[in-house]
Amino acid sequence: MKLALSIPRWRSVKFAPFAIISLFVFTNLTGFFFSPVLAPEVNASALVETIPLDIPSSCDPTLDWIIYRAGESEGVDPRFIHAVIQQESRYQTRALSHAGAQGLMQLMPATAKRFGCDDVNDPESNIKAGTKYLSWLLKRFEGNVELALAGYNAGEGAVDKYKGIPPYKETQNYVVKIVANYGKTFHPVLSPEDAKLAFHLVPDSLPAMSNSFN
């Protein structure tokens, strides 16, 4: 009796490898267990949006995102905005010049009002207005960064009057320093959507090491 009972068990063990191989072949051929339908879903909202690594940082993530968003909205390279702010205020939100220019982008009262800034000491309002002004100047001077900067510093009227950078030492030094920091003398005038591609602002499909703000 013991021998008779042991035979079926031996046969089961004998054919076990064959059964496993058959199951493996079956599942691969049918794709039952490997179907994309059964694959884990990727939650897009879990991906962290990041600022490209080559864009400068103010060391304040909140401020960096304000600059980034303003650039996206107006079709202005955030790198250019950073270069202007660095020269204008060194990222000091309550900076005040002897001429009365205020805030991060050193807006004169008339310019602030012209471009919708209600509070020059509010970083977001100041940067949005200053970026709108830069965008307007770039369009007026057909992407010429030097003329746009001269207009930002001395007024577009002075650029028109002298048909170029005005012969003011302050303005000339201002233009030279920002161009050296930004590294370009031409900024294409594009729609916000086209600018995102041109300035590589389109987020990657996967998260990357960068300035992130949750």
C-alpha positions as CSV (number, residue, x, y, z in Angstrom):
1,M,0.0,0.0,0.0
2,K,2.8,2.4,0.8
3,L,4.5,1.8,-2.5
4,A,1.2,2.3,-4.4
5,L,0.6,5.6,-2.7
6,S,4.0,6.9,-3.4
7,I,3.9,6.4,-7.2
8,P,1.4,9.3,-7.9
9,R,3.4,11.6,-5.8
10,W,6.6,10.8,-7.7
11,R,4.8,11.3,-11.0
12,S,3.5,14.8,-9.8
13,V,7.0,15.9,-9.0
14,K,8.3,14.5,-12.3
15,F,5.9,16.5,-14.3
16,A,6.1,19.7,-12.2
17,P,8.9,21.4,-14.3
18,F,7.0,20.7,-17.5
19,A,3.9,22.3,-16.0
20,I,5.8,25.4,-15.0
21,I,7.4,25.8,-18.4
22,S,4.0,25.3,-20.1
23,L,2.5,28.0,-17.9
24,F,5.4,30.4,-18.7
25,V,5.0,29.9,-22.4
26,F,1.2,30.3,-22.2
27,T,1.4,33.6,-20.3
28,N,4.0,35.0,-22.7
29,L,2.1,34.0,-25.8
30,T,-1.3,35.3,-24.5
31,G,0.2,38.3,-22.8
32,F,-2.3,37.6,-19.9
33,F,0.0,38.5,-17.1
34,F,2.2,40.9,-19.1
35,S,-0.6,42.9,-20.7
36,P,-0.2,46.8,-20.6
37,V,-3.7,46.8,-19.3
38,L,-2.5,45.2,-16.1
39,A,0.6,47.3,-15.9
40,P,0.7,49.8,-13.0
41,E,-0.5,53.3,-13.9
42,V,1.8,56.3,-13.8
43,N,0.3,59.1,-11.8
44,A,1.2,62.3,-13.8
45,S,0.4,64.5,-10.8
46,A,3.1,62.7,-8.8
47,L,5.8,64.1,-11.2
48,V,7.5,67.2,-9.7
49,E,7.7,70.1,-12.1
50,T,11.2,71.6,-12.0
51,I,13.0,74.7,-13.2
52,P,15.8,73.9,-15.8
53,L,19.2,73.7,-14.1
54,D,20.8,76.3,-16.3
55,I,18.4,79.1,-15.1
56,P,20.0,81.1,-12.3
57,S,18.7,81.0,-8.8
58,S,18.0,83.8,-6.4
59,C,18.4,81.3,-3.5
60,D,14.6,81.8,-2.8
61,P,12.5,79.0,-4.5
62,T,9.4,81.1,-4.3
63,L,11.0,84.0,-6.0
64,D,12.5,81.7,-8.6
65,W,9.1,80.4,-9.5
66,I,7.6,83.9,-9.8
67,I,10.4,84.8,-12.3
68,Y,9.9,81.5,-14.2
69,R,6.1,81.9,-14.4
70,A,6.4,85.6,-15.5
71,G,8.8,84.6,-18.3
72,E,6.5,81.8,-19.4
73,S,3.5,84.1,-19.4
74,E,5.2,86.9,-21.4
75,G,7.4,84.9,-23.7
76,V,10.6,86.2,-22.1
77,D,13.5,84.0,-21.2
78,P,13.7,83.7,-17.4
79,R,17.5,83.8,-17.7
80,F,17.2,87.3,-19.1
81,I,14.8,88.4,-16.3
82,H,17.3,87.0,-13.7
83,A,20.1,89.0,-15.3
84,V,18.1,92.2,-15.1
85,I,17.0,91.7,-11.5
86,Q,20.6,90.8,-10.4
87,Q,21.8,94.1,-11.8
88,E,18.9,96.2,-10.7
89,S,18.4,95.1,-7.1
90,R,20.5,92.0,-6.3
91,Y,17.1,90.4,-5.5
92,Q,16.2,92.9,-2.8
93,T,12.5,93.1,-2.7
94,R,12.4,96.6,-1.2
95,A,15.3,98.1,-3.1
96,L,15.0,101.9,-3.7
97,S,17.2,104.0,-6.0
98,H,18.1,107.6,-5.6
99,A,15.9,108.3,-8.7
100,G,12.8,106.7,-7.0
101,A,12.9,103.3,-8.8
102,Q,11.5,100.6,-6.5
103,G,11.5,96.9,-5.9
104,L,13.1,93.9,-7.5
105,M,13.0,95.2,-11.0
106,Q,13.4,98.9,-10.0
107,L,10.2,100.2,-11.5
108,M,9.6,103.9,-11.7
109,P,6.1,104.9,-10.4
110,A,4.9,105.7,-13.9
111,T,6.2,102.5,-15.4
112,A,4.7,100.4,-12.5
113,K,1.3,102.0,-13.2
114,R,1.7,101.6,-16.9
115,F,2.2,97.8,-16.7
116,G,-0.3,97.1,-13.9
117,C,1.8,97.0,-10.8
118,D,-0.3,98.0,-7.8
119,D,2.4,97.3,-5.1
120,V,6.0,97.7,-6.1
121,N,7.2,96.0,-3.0
122,D,5.2,92.9,-3.8
123,P,7.6,90.5,-5.6
124,E,5.0,88.9,-7.8
125,S,3.4,92.2,-8.9
126,N,6.8,93.9,-9.4
127,I,8.2,91.0,-11.5
128,K,5.1,90.6,-13.6
129,A,5.1,94.3,-14.5
130,G,8.9,94.5,-15.1
131,T,8.7,91.4,-17.3
132,K,5.8,92.9,-19.3
133,Y,8.0,96.0,-19.8
134,L,10.9,93.9,-21.0
135,S,8.6,92.1,-23.4
136,W,7.3,95.4,-24.7
137,L,10.8,96.7,-25.2
138,L,12.0,93.6,-27.0
139,K,9.1,93.8,-29.4
140,R,9.8,97.5,-30.0
141,F,13.5,97.0,-30.7
142,E,12.9,93.7,-32.6
143,G,14.7,91.4,-30.2
144,N,17.8,93.6,-29.8
145,V,18.8,93.0,-26.2
146,E,21.2,95.9,-25.9
147,L,18.6,98.4,-27.1
148,A,15.9,96.9,-24.9
149,L,18.1,97.2,-21.9
150,A,19.1,100.8,-22.8
151,G,15.3,101.5,-23.0
152,Y,14.7,99.8,-19.6
153,N,17.4,101.9,-18.0
154,A,17.1,105.3,-19.7
155,G,13.7,105.1,-21.3
156,E,12.8,104.1,-24.9
157,G,12.6,107.8,-25.8
158,A,16.3,108.2,-25.1
159,V,17.1,105.3,-27.4
160,D,15.0,106.8,-30.1
161,K,16.6,110.2,-29.7
162,Y,20.2,108.9,-30.0
163,K,19.2,106.1,-32.4
164,G,21.0,103.6,-30.2
165,I,22.4,103.3,-26.7
166,P,22.4,106.8,-25.2
167,P,25.8,108.3,-24.4
168,Y,25.1,108.0,-20.6
169,K,27.9,106.2,-18.7
170,E,25.4,104.6,-16.3
171,T,23.3,103.2,-19.2
172,Q,26.3,102.0,-21.2
173,N,27.8,100.2,-18.1
174,Y,24.3,98.8,-17.3
175,V,24.0,97.3,-20.8
176,V,27.5,95.8,-20.8
177,K,27.1,94.1,-17.5
178,I,23.7,92.6,-18.2
179,V,24.6,91.4,-21.6
180,A,27.8,89.8,-20.2
181,N,25.7,88.1,-17.5
182,Y,22.9,86.9,-19.9
183,G,25.4,86.0,-22.6
184,K,23.2,87.0,-25.6
185,T,22.6,90.2,-27.6
186,F,19.5,88.9,-29.4
187,H,16.2,87.7,-27.8
188,P,13.7,86.3,-30.3
189,V,10.2,87.8,-30.1
190,L,7.9,84.9,-29.8
191,S,4.5,83.9,-28.5
192,P,4.5,82.4,-25.0
193,E,4.0,78.9,-26.4
194,D,6.8,79.2,-28.9
195,A,9.0,80.8,-26.3
196,K,8.6,77.7,-24.1
197,L,10.2,75.6,-26.8
198,A,12.8,78.1,-27.8
199,F,14.0,78.6,-24.2
200,H,13.6,75.0,-23.2
201,L,11.0,75.6,-20.6
202,V,8.8,72.6,-21.5
203,P,9.0,70.2,-18.5
204,D,10.5,66.8,-19.0
205,S,8.2,63.8,-18.7
206,L,10.3,62.5,-15.8
207,P,11.4,64.5,-12.7
208,A,14.9,65.7,-12.6
209,M,17.3,67.3,-10.1
210,S,16.6,71.0,-10.1
211,N,15.1,73.9,-8.3
212,S,11.8,72.4,-7.2
213,F,9.0,74.1,-5.2
214,N,6.1,72.1,-3.9
